Amino acid sequence: MTNQSRRRPTRNLTRRERRTGAAQTYATPAAPTAPFRRSYMAEPAPVDYAAEYRFIRKDLIRILVWATVLIGLMVLLSFLPIADGFGQLLG
């Protein structure tokens, strides 16, 4: 009987081969020699957000006007004498 291992040959390295650095090294390919391609596309035009969202500003102003009118109406109604009559009806 010989001292050789009865293992089948594999592509995997043995522990001894990994430790000694007997692993196969691969050469990395050289950097490409083609020059860097630059894109000459025109930059997009800047977006005018004021024009783009003008309708939102109008809506917010409309909401502010309605809120001011309704709060003013509630304050005005609180000073009318009819409001005192409702308090007596409920309580």
C-alpha positions in Angstrom: 0.0 0.0 0.0 1.3 3.4 -0.9 1.1 6.6 1.1 -0.8 8.4 -1.6 -4.3 9.5 -0.9 -7.2 7.6 -2.4 -9.1 10.8 -3.0 -10.3 11.6 -6.5 -8.4 14.5 -8.1 -10.4 17.8 -7.9 -9.9 21.3 -9.0 -10.1 22.6 -5.4 -6.8 23.3 -3.7 -5.7 21.5 -0.7 -5.2 23.3 2.6 -1.4 23.0 2.1 -1.6 24.6 -1.4 -3.8 27.4 -0.1 -1.4 28.2 2.8 1.7 28.1 0.6 0.2 30.4 -2.0 0.4 27.8 -4.7 -2.9 29.0 -5.9 -3.2 30.0 -9.5 -3.1 33.7 -10.1 -4.9 35.4 -12.9 -3.6 38.4 -14.7 -6.0 41.4 -14.8 -6.6 42.8 -18.3 -5.1 46.1 -19.1 -7.1 49.3 -19.0 -9.0 50.0 -22.2 -7.1 52.2 -24.5 -10.2 53.9 -26.0 -10.6 57.5 -24.9 -13.4 58.5 -22.6 -16.5 59.3 -24.6 -18.1 62.5 -23.6 -21.7 63.2 -24.2 -22.5 66.5 -25.9 -26.2 66.5 -25.3 -27.6 69.9 -24.5 -28.6 70.4 -20.8 -32.3 70.6 -20.2 -33.7 74.0 -19.8 -34.2 75.1 -16.2 -37.8 74.6 -14.9 -39.7 77.7 -13.9 -41.5 76.4 -10.9 -43.4 79.7 -10.5 -45.2 79.1 -13.8 -45.5 75.4 -13.2 -47.3 75.7 -9.9 -49.2 78.9 -10.4 -52.6 77.1 -10.0 -51.6 75.8 -6.6 -50.8 79.3 -5.4 -54.2 80.5 -6.6 -55.9 77.7 -4.8 -54.0 78.5 -1.6 -55.0 82.2 -1.8 -58.6 81.2 -2.4 -58.5 78.9 0.7 -57.0 81.7 2.8 -59.7 84.2 1.7 -62.5 81.7 2.5 -60.9 80.9 6.0 -60.6 84.6 6.8 -64.3 85.3 5.7 -65.6 82.3 7.8 -63.6 83.2 10.9 -64.7 86.8 10.6 -68.3 85.7 10.2 -68.1 83.5 13.3 -66.6 86.4 15.4 -69.3 88.7 14.1 -72.1 86.2 15.0 -70.7 85.8 18.5 -71.5 89.4 19.3 -75.1 89.3 18.1 -77.8 89.0 20.8 -79.4 86.1 19.0 -76.5 83.9 20.1 -77.5 84.4 23.8 -80.9 82.9 23.0 -79.4 79.7 21.6 -77.5 79.3 24.9 -80.7 79.3 26.9 -82.4 76.9 24.5 -79.7 74.3 24.9 -79.0 74.6 28.6 
